[in-house]
Amino acid sequence: MKVLLFHIGRDRYGLPLAGIVRVLPLLELKQLPLTPDYVAGLMDLHGTPVPVIDLSRLAGLPPAAAQFDTRIVIVDYRAPDGAMHALGLLASQVRGIADIDPQGLEDSGVATAPFLGQVASDADGIVQLVELEHLLPPDVRALLFQEASAA
């Protein structure tokens, strides 16, 4: 399985390429008042507004630093009702693509953030997968993705 490697804090994480639409440089975001602090803002993607989540803040760490290797990863986010939405993930220290053997994935054995999944080890240490389907709690999903009839 191919994954995009990045960091949350000092630890490495991977996002399966199958869910990634594109990787963009850091862009200016419109702030969204009255949202959780991990909602970094709203970006314009070819005329379509896309909410952006700061993965560092979501994990309870300081905000992602605006550095040359900070990226916005656009993913296809599938809500529990099956609806697909574009969602931006603010990721630090994006390092490129790695190949992880699915047979080498193990449960972490620790129940921490619900969006953190299985782990794999390589020569550089542990990589933990981010599970998109568990990324947003229901109340935040309702804030960010309004039904077409409610807009």
Helices and strands as residue ranges (DSSP letters): E 2-8, E 11-16, G 17-19, E 20-25, E 39-45, E 48-54, H 55-58, E 71-78, E 84-99, G 102-104, E 116-122, E 125-130, G 132-134, H 138-144, G 148-150
